[in-house]
């Protein structure tokens, strides 16, 4: 028993609009960027990721607002093409904000996907969402590590000379904190009556 397509997602035009605007901004950043080449060409994996979420929106029960927040998270990451990963705001590195925001954006989407597809709620939803986001975060850290091995310390995503030996742990911690924030927001905006995914009534047997 699952939710209908209309209940799982919104009008297709909203997703198309978000996807095309985000793609156009990816191109603009690529053309105007002056930072590390690693991020100038990030469009090569960010755009497929964006359109992959677009294509899978019904299976993921991806809300239009969550798709928009995820698109902003991808753009936020792409700002690294302007060298922002070398900066800090209020004593926190730009990288920390990005990982926190990805945890927030991903946490909202994953929480809804788990609720609709597996009818998870309460502590099960929290554990499930945290495991998924931290798993994705760990895979991302492995990709960073692999890029440095393949491309070298200058072009690779993992910078070996920045002196921060706890970079990976900080990234995962920020992912977790963002996800916890998302779960709190998700739970606060859903009443007990509609916390679970809507169900379709099955016809009575003859």
N, C-alpha and C positions, 0 to 999 in steps of 0.2 A: 504494500500500500504506500504509494508515493504521492507527492504533490504534483499538481498539473504544471505544464510548462509556464503558464501565465503566473502561477504562484511562485515558481522557482526563479524566474527572471523578469525583466521589464521589457519595454518596447525595443525592438532591434535597432531602431534609429538612434537611440541614445548610445548604444554600444558602438555603432558605426562612427558616430560623431566623435566620441572620446578616442577611439582608435586612430582615426585619421588625423585629428588635431595633435595627438601625442606623437604620431609618426612624423608629421611635419616639423614639430619642435625638435625631434631627434635629428632630422636632416639639418635644421638651422644650427643646432649646437655643433654638429660635425663640421659644418662649413665655416663657422666663426671661431671655433676653439683654438686656443694657443697653448694648452697644457700638455700633459703627457700623452703620447700616441696611444697608450693602452686604453685611455678613456675616449680619445677622439674617434676611435673605431668601435666603440662599445655598441653602436647601433647594429652591428652585425649579429649580436646575440640578444640585445634588448628588444629590437623590433620583432624577431621571431617569437620571443617570449610573450610580448604584448598580444600579438595576433593569435598565438596559441591559446591564451586565456580567453580571447574573443571567441575562438572556435569552440572551446570547451565550456562556454558559459552555462549551458543548460545542464550538463552533467555535474558541474560544480555548484549549481544553484547560485551563480554569481550575481549578486545584487548590483544594479547600475552604479549606485553610490560607492560600493566596494571596488568595482572595476575602475572607477574614477580615482579612488584613493591609491590603488595599486599603480595606475598610470603615473600619478604624481610621484610615487616612490621611485619608479624607474627613471623619471626625469630628474629627480633629486640626485640619484646616483650618477646620472650622466653629466651633472654639473662638474664632476671631477675633471671633465675635459678642459675646464677653465683653471685647473690647478687648485681647486678648493680642498682637495684631500690633504693639502699641505698647511691648511689653516685651522685655527681653533676659535671657538666662540664661547665666551664666559668660562674659559678654562677647560672646555670639552672639545675634543677634536671633531672636525666635520664628519669623520668616519663614524664616530659614536652616534651622532644624530641620525645618520643614514641607516645604521643597523637598527636603531630604536624604531625609526619610522617604518622600516620594512617589517619589523615584528608586529607593529600596530596594524599596518595595512594587511599583511598576510594573516594575522590572527583573526581579524574581522571576517575575511573571506573563508578561511578554513573552518572557523567556528560555525558559520552558516552552512557550509558544505557538509560538515559532519552531522549537524542537526537535521538537515533535510535528507541526506542519503542514508544515515545510520541511526537516526532518531536518538542521538546522544544528547544528554542534558546533565546539568549539575556538575558534580566533580568529574564524571566520565568525560564530559565535553572539555573541561579544563585540561585534564591529563592528555586527552587525544590531541587537542590543538597544540599544546606545548611540545609534545613529542614530534608532531609533524613539522612545526616551525623550526625547532632545534635541529631536527634531521636535515631539513633544507639548508639551514645555516651551516651545519657541519660539512655538507657537500660543497657549499660555496667556498668554505675555507680550504678544502682539498683542491678545488679548482684554482684558487689563488696560489697555493703552494706549487701545483703542477705547472702553472704558467711561468713561475719564476724559474723552475728547473728547466723548462723548455726554452724560454725566451731570454733568460738571464736576469740578474738583479736590476738592471736598468729598465727593461721593458716589462718585466713580470709584474703581476699585481701585488705580490707580497714583497715589501721592501725590507731587506735584511739589514740595512744600515741605519734604521731609524732609532735604534736603541730601546725599543719597547718590546721586551721579551714576553709580555702578556697580551699582545695584540689580539691573538685568536680568542683567548678567554674573555677579553673585554667585548669583542664582537658578539660572541654567543650570549654573554650576559645582557647586552643591550637588546639583542633579539628577544630574549626571554622577558625582559622588562616591558618591551613594547607589546608582546603577546599578552602578558598579564593585564596591561592597560586595556587592550582590545577586548579581552574576555569580560572585564568589568563593565565596559561600555555596552557590549553585546547583551549581557545579562540585565543591565539596568534599563535597557530600552525594550525589553520583552517581558510581558506579563506572564504569570504562571499559566494562564489560560491558553496562550498561543506560543509557549516556549518551544514546543515540539513542532515538527513540520506538519502542515495540514495533510489530512489523509483523504483519499477518495473512498467513498462508500462502495463496497463490492455488491454486485447483484445477488439476491437471495437464490439459493439453489432451487431448481424446479421440484 
